[in-house]
Amino acid sequence: MLLLGLLVREAFSFWTGHPYDFESWIRTTYVVAHGQNPYSAFWPAVPGLSFSYLGTTLTSAAYLPFWPLLLGALYQFWAAVGHGNRFVFYFLLKQPGILADVASAYLLNALAVRWTNNRRLGLRLATFWSFFPYAIIITAIWGQFDAIVVLLLLLLLYARGPLERNLVNGIGILVKWLTVIFLPLELFRERGWRRASWLVALLIPGLVTVAVFAAMHWTLAPFGTQGLASVALSQSRGEGLGMNYAFLLGLGPVTTVLDRVPEFYTVMPYLWVPGVIFAGRTAARWVRPSSPGLELRALLLVVTVFLLLRWGLYEQYLLYLFGLFVLDVVIFHPGRAPLFRVSVAVGLADLVVNNDFGLRFLGPIDTGLPSLTTQLDANDSYGLVRTVLLILLAVAVTATLIQIALTYLRDEPAPLPWPHEVVRRLRGRRGPTTHRRTEGTGVEPRSGRELERKPALATRTEAESEMSRPEVAESSRGGHE
């Protein structure tokens, strides 16, 4: 399954790419490989390699040095073996994300076997992720490297003790900042000297960044549009719009009204900070190192709250949720499968609509397509329909994230997805907010306490039974409703 999943991704890797993000990687590779500081300026198109924004300069390095250095190394490797073929270059740029995606499928399998000793459940998880359309689009077609972050999130579940967890958190911050959201959880869950272990997660990216800048003779640019300060600002506050409520608050008529509210658009981008502090403090009350179900629940609560409040929730961020959510559904709470399918459906719909039904990813084979999609989005008819759809999807994504956050906050074993409840109410039929209690989940609903006696083995039969249902089996093949 892993090999087939790899082949599927490689089939899309060399001729697709996002016109902005992937183009930024192209310029970053060239700049770093030629010994320049990627944080020091906006960079022009690379002759023979660039395919979009050809007459516009773009920022290159939007993250700490891990990603720029890796891209620079890939350029040098391509220069040695690629014979100047730009499609070989595109193929190489996709490999870090693709390999991390396949490794995530393997780790999902390993966690299932470790927790349940059930190889069939592990195989189903590996199969699901190997052919999961959302992950394939983000990694192999778009060209994002967020699969590396997903891999690190799964490694957090493998880690033993605060030191190992914060080593992983530190690497995650170096890669793409995301794991900084778990530091409040680490602070609140430990006692005594162990409470200081979260500082390791900050020390790793700090020391590596200073060492790289010194070794490469890069200077620290001042505050402004470039430099590490701008990178920190961009990653911590986001850029607005995206898939959640921030899209609605960024619409022109809305901003005209809310601009009158003092500091509204200054404060909102940082709403996730108190959010993850609250989630971390809450999760610390129930998390237990010996209980994988509660550990997973804690991570899911923190991730979901972050995604809900993120000012600029972009499509790749949902991979963090899906990688953890499917693990919970298959092993501990099969009753949450309908809510998982809803989350995948609304996420995939937003991904497709926002990217012009996939047309935006075809720029590498036709350099005129990025300009065409820009014109389409500005078209009165198409642009209006697209905006209305994105408004509806932003509402749907926000509602789904709210329900997922409440599910893990309340520990509901089988929540009725909100679209189902809406349909019931429209039909005039009132139903319960949850299905019947799912037996053998390993976690008592609303109790915040996991059963201690064989929690994983107790769920094996229930999970297999649930996965054998047609709709769940379809999910394991990467399908969705």
Phi, psi and omega in degrees: 000319180296319180294318178295319177298321177297316181296321177299315180294318181295330180296333179262351197290325194265353184231012179231166177168150178286136186294338178258303186297309182294324176296324176296321178298320180302314182290325177296316180302315184294315183296311182293318181297336179261019170079014181262157179281112184291345182270000192266348185196172166271145192241144179282174178297152179263116181304131178085350181236319182293150179227355180213162183050044188296332180258014185233140173278145180232153172291147180257292185276113177248008183222175176294171195297345181307307185290313177302318180294319178297318179295319178300320178295321178295323177296315181296323177295317178297319180300331181275327188237350189275353178054030176076006182279118184292333180288329172296321178298313178299320179302314181295321181296332181279344190297319179303314179293318181295314180296323177293325178296314179294321177296326177296320176299317178297318183290327173300317177297315183296320179294319179298316180293321181295320184276330188240346186058028182243104183290334179294319177295320178298318179295322179295320177294316179297320178295316179304308184289329179298328183240020181288114185303320183298314180294322180296316181296312183296317187272307189274333183259306179296312181102017178281159181249022182293345175299333176296321178292319177301317178301319179292324177298319178291326176295331175301324179285340177273337185293149178241119176088162185295326181294312179298317180299318184281339168296316177295316178301319180297317176297321179297319178295320178297323182285307184201034169066335194307317186291357174298337182291343180269357182294321175300321177299317179296323180294316186279334187279337185263166179231155176065217183295337180296339179297337181276357184296336181294340178295334177300323181294334177271330182293320184300303180295328180295311181293318180297318181297314179298318181296318181295315180298322179290316182293324183270356182060038175272142177264149178282113179290152179288174175300141180157215183277350180227177177092171182297329179298318180290327176297313179299319180295315181298315183286331183274328184254340183076177184242010179081184184056227181083208191256346185254204184300337180298332176297318180293319182286349179263358178291145185309306180300328181286317180296328178301323180280313187284342175299339179283343179277119184304127174062016183300308183281358172271324184276318188304321180298343181253015180296334181294337183295303175296334179297312182285335174294315177298314181296319179294318179295320180292313183294330181297339181288332184247342187294139178225131182302328183274001184241097182298328179296318180286326176298315179295319178300319180297313179298319181294321178296313182296314181297316183294318178298319178298312181297322180297318186264353182299129179273084186115067178273103182264162192306320184295337182293333181292342175302325181298319179291312186296321181297324179276322184297314182296328177296317179294318183294314185288322187264318190249320188224076177299338178292348178269002181302318178300320179292324176298316180296322177296317181297320178293319182297312182290325178294315180294321178298316179296318179301316182289313183294315183296332180256033173053046175056035175092349182297329183295338183273000187263011181303323181301332180262351176208102185293351178275345183294320178303320177292323180296316180293326175297318178294321178299315181297332180272352180293138185302314184282302182298317181298322179294313180299316180298316180296318179298316179298319180292327175297312180297319180290326176297320176297315182295317179296317180297315179297320180294317179294323176299315181293321178296317179299316179293325179300316181278334175292317182269349183059051177280122185285332185212070182289144174279119182303143185302325177297325178295320179294321178298316180297318179299316182292323178295330177276357178079017180247119178269131180233169178293154181282349176223157172289181176300154181298130179278121181280152173071027179279341182090355179222128177283131181298135175063007182267338184068015182227126180273140176297135188276337187270106175049060183297321183285315181295329180294338184265356189298309183296316180298315182294320179295319178298317181295317182292340179281346177294146185304317185289327179281324176298324177297321178297324181291343176267005179094007180274174178200162177265000000 
